[in-house]
């Protein structure tokens, strides 16, 4: 992965460069003292058809903060925040960064963050062999990690604005990820899942009973909108 380091502190840049050069799958492209230098370097590399895959980014910098810089980017390289401030962690999560590291950062913690980035990079760029059933599972970004979701384990999905909660048979707590109901629904186009409410998608195979526009799945009671009720009955073979 081709990466750059962006920080207004020379010593921090020295440490970042040293850490990057120790990791075999990282290629150090350059260091920038602020967001403007980073923009220029990214544009130069783009002109030469050499994309930047990963940015190690400080938050508190003169001129434009790391958060403002990330929001302004048209392309979407992966980003790892490295900062002395804890209060931006939630905003970083909402911007789908790979990880959030607090200074001073040990090499072990740094390596853990880059491993996450490498896993995602390999997932995006690798060619899946034809013999693998690509419909067995998919990955979502949750709590700064890539989490495998097996279709067979899904009970139902609840939508909350720009987030969804994926309820699984294998664990008590749902997996929460930044994704719209429309985008997750598209993954189920040829599978036994159905949207039964503006806020709910269920696995048809997991339905235990339907009564008074309520679906029972295990201990969960899920509402059915009238507009979906006829199609639901048809799909489960009730008519």
Protein Blocks (a to p, Z undefined) as FASTA:
>chain_A
ZZddddfbfklmmmmmmmmmmpmkbccfbdcfbfklmmmmmmmmmmnopacfbdcddfbd
ghiafklmmmmpmblcddddddfbfklmmmmmmnopabdcdddddfklmmmmmmmmmmmm
mmmmpccdfklcfklpccddeehiacdddfklpmbdcdehjaccdddfkbmbdcdddddf
klmmmmmmmcccddfbfkbccdfklpmbdcehiacehjbccdddfklmmmmmmmnopZZ
